[in-house]
Amino acid sequence: MALFAGKATFPEFLMMVALLGGLLCLVLLAARPIAAYVFARLNTPSSIIPRILTAEAPIPYGVAIGSAFLVLMWTGKIDGIPL
């Protein structure tokens, strides 16, 4: 996606990825303890708990990268790919 962004838009793309990745991390840091509490209160078996809500799961940073690219496409900052 960085190749599609080009030289002129690359710094803005990196900044958007960093901001959206940080936001995603904060959301997951807040949601994981809440989800653990809710699933424990409901006596939910661990086999049906989504992996993203477990403490040992990594942060899916590809979501932030793709979202940043879509934001740049939507704002018209990426040349050659009209939306």
C-alpha positions as CSV (number, residue, x, y, z in Angstrom):
1,M,0.0,0.0,0.0
2,A,2.9,2.3,0.6
3,L,3.9,1.8,-3.1
4,F,0.5,3.0,-4.2
5,A,0.7,6.0,-1.9
6,G,3.8,7.3,-3.7
7,K,6.6,9.6,-2.6
8,A,4.5,12.7,-2.1
9,T,1.8,11.0,0.1
10,F,4.1,8.5,1.9
11,P,4.8,10.7,5.0
12,E,1.1,11.3,5.4
13,F,0.4,7.6,5.0
14,L,2.9,6.7,7.7
15,M,1.4,9.3,10.1
16,M,-2.1,8.0,9.4
17,V,-1.0,4.4,10.0
18,A,0.6,5.4,13.3
19,L,-2.5,7.3,14.5
20,L,-4.9,4.6,13.5
21,G,-2.6,1.9,14.9
22,G,-2.4,3.7,18.2
23,L,-6.2,4.1,18.3
24,L,-6.6,0.4,17.6
25,C,-4.2,-0.5,20.4
26,L,-6.0,1.7,22.8
27,V,-9.4,0.2,21.9
28,L,-8.1,-3.3,22.3
29,L,-6.3,-2.5,25.6
30,A,-9.7,-1.2,26.9
31,A,-11.8,-4.0,25.4
32,R,-9.8,-7.0,26.4
33,P,-10.3,-6.7,30.2
34,I,-14.0,-5.9,29.7
35,A,-14.5,-8.8,27.4
36,A,-12.7,-11.1,29.8
37,Y,-14.9,-10.0,32.7
38,V,-18.1,-10.4,30.6
39,F,-17.1,-13.9,29.3
40,A,-16.2,-15.0,32.8
41,R,-19.5,-13.8,34.2
42,L,-21.4,-15.6,31.4
43,N,-19.4,-18.8,32.0
44,T,-18.4,-18.9,28.3
45,P,-16.2,-21.7,27.2
46,S,-12.8,-20.5,26.1
47,S,-13.2,-22.3,22.7
48,I,-15.8,-19.7,21.5
49,I,-14.1,-16.5,22.7
50,P,-12.8,-14.5,19.8
51,R,-9.0,-14.8,19.7
52,I,-8.6,-11.1,19.2
53,L,-10.1,-10.5,22.7
54,T,-7.6,-12.8,24.5
55,A,-4.6,-11.3,26.2
56,E,-2.0,-13.3,24.3
57,A,-3.3,-12.3,20.8
58,P,-1.2,-9.8,18.9
59,I,-2.6,-6.5,17.7
60,P,-3.8,-6.8,14.1
61,Y,-1.8,-3.9,12.7
62,G,-2.9,-4.8,9.1
63,V,-6.3,-3.3,9.9
64,A,-4.6,0.1,10.7
65,I,-2.5,-0.1,7.5
66,G,-5.6,-0.8,5.3
67,S,-7.7,1.8,7.1
68,A,-5.0,4.5,6.5
69,F,-4.9,3.6,2.8
70,L,-8.7,3.8,2.6
71,V,-8.7,7.2,4.3
72,L,-6.1,8.6,1.9
73,M,-8.1,7.2,-1.0
74,W,-11.3,8.7,0.3
75,T,-9.7,12.1,0.7
76,G,-8.3,12.0,-2.9
77,K,-4.7,12.2,-1.9
78,I,-3.7,9.0,-3.8
79,D,-3.3,9.8,-7.5
80,G,-4.6,7.3,-10.1
81,I,-7.1,5.6,-7.9
82,P,-10.4,7.5,-7.9
83,L,-12.9,6.6,-5.3
